[in-house]
Amino acid sequence: MITFTESYDSVREMKYWFQDKYKKWLILGSNHEAIYECRSLESDSNELDFGLGIAVASRGVTPKALLVESYQTVYVGFDSYIAAVSIIQPSSTIENRLFRLNGVFFDLLLLKNGNLCIIHEIGAQVVTRELTEVWDVSTGIVTDWVINDEQGILSLTEMFTGKVINISISTGAILPA
C-alpha cells in the first residue's frame, strides 16, 4: 500500500530530503507557480525503491495514489492531473506519464476492465492504463459520485441542481434516469 506521509514546507526541502535518502527521486507538480503543500509517498512493503513526492497547488483537494501492481505502476491524482509512474526503474531516470484532466481532481478508481475512472470537478473521464483517453463526460460541478462496476454505471450528482447523471462506464454514454 502506498500512502502520503511526510509534509514539507517547500519543494526545495523535499528535494534535499530525497537526495539524502534515495539514489533516484521524482517530485510531481514541482513546476507549479504556486505550491500549497508538498508530500512524499511511502510504501509499507517496499514497492518503491525511489523517492516519489508531490507538490500540490490546489487547496482543499486531496491527492490520491493508487498502486496497480499488475501494471507495475503507481497512479497519482492531484490538482488537474493524473500521473502514471513506473515502479520498475531499470535506468537512471524515473519513467512517468502525465495526463491533464478537464477539471480539478477528485477521485481515481480502477475499473474491473483494467481502465481507470477519474472523477473531477466538472465530470468524469476514463483512461487506459497508459493514460490514453477512452471517454470524457462534462457535467455541472460534481458533489458526489457512486460507481457500480458490476452494472457498469457511474452516477454523478451535480451541485446546483442535485441531478444525478448515470454514465455507462464502458462507453461514456449518458443513460436515461
Protein Blocks (a to p, Z undefined) as FASTA:
>chain_A
ZZdfbdcfbfklmmmmmmmmpmbdcdehklpfbdfbdcddddfklpagcdcddddfbghi
acdddddfknopacddehjbccdddfbdfbfbdcddddddfbdcfbdcddfkopacdddf
kbcddddfkopafbdcdddddfbdcddfknopacdddfklopacdddfklopacdZZ
